[in-house]
Amino acid sequence: MKITILALGTRGDLQPYLSLGLGLRQAGHQVKLCSSDIFEDFARSRGLDFAAIGDSPKAILEKFTKNPINSQRKQSKLLNLYLVKKFFFWRILNSGLKKLMNDAWDCCQDAEVIIYSQLAFSGFNIAEKLNIPCLATYTNPLTPTHIYPHPLYPNSNLGGIYNWFTYIFEEQFRWQIVRQKINLWREEKKLAPITFNGIFSQQRKQKIPVLHCYSPNVLAKPSDWSDFAHVTGYWFLDRSPEWQPSEELLNFLAAGAPPVYVGFGSMLDRNPKSLTKLVLDALAASKQRGILLGGWGALSNSDLPDNVLKIDSIPHDWLFPKVAAVVHHGGAGTTAAGFRAGVPSIVVPFAADQPFWGRRVPELGVGTKPIPRKKLTVENLSTAINTVISDETMKARCRSLGEKIRSENGVAQAVEIIDRYLLSQKT
């Protein structure tokens, strides 16, 4: 069948969908991946058809970082509230929603099935108009449960009612911001408006399958989820067979003990030089070698000591098994790569779902408690590094979890669920 995948976000958000697309193609389907144009070469290099939709995720992050709420040094307590910042972020996304929906509509015209990610919920509306099946896919646990709160909300002792409410509140928060534009688009396409309850409620009412692409060994499926909500295992995208490490990197790894990896992915920091100095001082204090990932701006091109190497990009599946520990922002993809490699994690969350995955690390016993970016110091980072380097019990738990995750095949599980669902729609 002709399957169109709508996937939005950073490269880390996109990679699982590229892996899923390859799995679906291997199962005999024709697959088109639709995302930001900055990922076209990346997708086509793996042999998938591609169409550009929406705005650049880098531009969205830069606009959000530079907005008045985030850039003012002296803010009122109200403006420091997480909800205010989140509202601004969703307003930015909403400003480009009409273009996104029209782009997605164009690239889905030959689709027989639509698979869409968390931010690409336009796929739900397009599938309804085209009268074709669709499936929702999430890198986070976004189906409501009483077991734990929504990944964007803190843990508390308020129990199951609070946990369930966080999902409903978050769904309504997002839906009410985009509701008007989506319903205007639906009106143009001769579709009835979606009610106040929103798209996510409609998904559950229609029993549309939801695939959560993380490991059940990291987060088990809650007992109160319905049969059409699945936990498949991770959709890892391993390095291209043509990729080769640089001689400089190989020489650095061979020159001493396994280094500590430090990288904050696509996160932006207002003072990358200061962050770089903090990281270097923490590595020096803990007497560890380091590999720094440049990313989109959180680490600068400062002069580095001989025991630290800076790289611009690296396949996690190649590097992580060769390091002593990984220090990262807690994005779902990087966290998963650390788990699979069987090495300890130190999470420095910046925003969004990163504190959630950061909390999961010590809960599993495979790393230290997360250190929020605003509270990061030389002292607490060097202490965390010393802890993960010396704790043999933690290292053993890391190795055990890595073995379990490496034994899974999340893409194969997802393809099986998708095929089974599509077969049911034919009968």
Beta strands, then each sheet from edge to edge (+ up, - down):
strand 1: 2-6
strand 2: 30-35
strand 3: 49-52
strand 4: 113-116
strand 5: 134-138
strand 6: 210-212
strand 7: 229-231
strand 8: 260-263
strand 9: 290-293
strand 10: 308-311
strand 11: 325-328
strand 12: 345-347
sheet 1: 3+ 2+ 1+ 4+ 5+ 6+ 7+
sheet 2: 10+ 9+ 8+ 11+ 12+
end
